[in-house]
Amino acid sequence: MANEINRRLSVPIYVLAVSKGYISKYKNAFASAVKIINSETKLEIIDIEGNHDLHNNNPERVAPFIRKILTNSNSSKL
């Protein structure tokens, strides 16, 4: 079922991949998940130094990426 959901995604996907997190620990599983995502889906993987709590411990490292996502023309216009 997860594979089918991934194939049907049409919204932009942004992944902040921290250097000391699950993505770096389980690279093969993450790579497999990325392959399943619809090729027309915008997927951006942003490698960043830190751990799971990067957004709390060092928000200045995350802020430029969040700003980019929020001001991107693909973002929702709520």
C-alpha positions as CSV (number, residue, x, y, z in Angstrom):
1,M,0.0,0.0,0.0
2,A,2.8,2.4,0.8
3,N,4.3,1.9,-2.7
4,E,1.0,2.8,-4.3
5,I,0.7,6.0,-2.2
6,N,4.3,7.0,-3.1
7,R,3.5,6.5,-6.8
8,R,0.5,8.8,-6.6
9,L,2.2,11.7,-4.8
10,S,2.0,14.9,-6.8
11,V,3.0,17.5,-4.2
12,P,6.6,18.8,-3.9
13,I,8.6,16.8,-1.3
14,Y,11.5,18.3,0.6
15,V,13.7,16.1,2.8
16,L,16.2,17.6,5.2
17,A,18.6,14.7,5.5
18,V,20.7,15.3,8.7
19,S,24.1,13.8,8.8
20,K,23.4,12.0,12.1
21,G,19.9,10.7,11.4
22,Y,17.9,7.7,10.2
23,I,18.5,8.5,6.5
24,S,22.2,8.3,6.9
25,K,21.9,5.2,9.0
26,Y,19.5,3.4,6.6
27,K,20.8,4.7,3.2
28,N,19.6,1.6,1.3
29,A,16.0,1.7,2.6
30,F,15.8,5.5,1.9
31,A,17.2,5.0,-1.6
32,S,14.5,2.3,-2.3
33,A,11.8,4.6,-1.1
34,V,13.0,7.4,-3.3
35,K,13.0,5.2,-6.4
36,I,9.3,4.4,-5.8
37,I,8.2,8.0,-5.8
38,N,6.5,9.2,-9.0
39,S,9.2,10.6,-11.4
40,E,7.1,13.7,-12.0
41,T,7.0,14.6,-8.3
42,K,9.4,17.3,-7.3
43,L,11.7,15.7,-4.8
44,E,14.5,17.7,-3.2
45,I,16.9,16.1,-0.7
46,I,18.9,18.6,1.3
47,D,21.9,17.3,3.1
48,I,22.6,19.2,6.3
49,E,25.0,18.7,9.2
50,G,23.2,17.8,12.5
51,N,20.8,15.4,14.1
52,H,17.1,14.8,14.6
53,D,16.8,17.9,16.8
54,L,18.6,20.2,14.4
55,H,15.5,22.4,14.1
56,N,15.5,23.0,17.8
57,N,19.3,23.1,18.5
58,N,20.4,25.1,15.4
59,P,17.4,26.7,13.8
60,E,19.7,29.1,11.9
61,R,20.9,26.1,9.8
62,V,17.4,25.1,8.9
63,A,15.9,28.5,8.3
64,P,17.3,29.2,4.8
65,F,15.9,25.9,3.5
66,I,12.5,26.5,5.1
67,R,12.4,30.1,3.7
68,K,13.2,28.7,0.2
69,I,10.4,26.2,0.5
70,L,7.8,28.7,1.7
71,T,8.7,31.2,-1.0
72,N,8.9,28.7,-3.8
73,S,6.3,29.1,-6.6
74,N,5.3,25.4,-6.1
75,S,4.2,26.0,-2.5
76,S,0.6,26.3,-1.5
77,K,-0.8,29.8,-1.5
78,L,-2.9,29.7,1.7
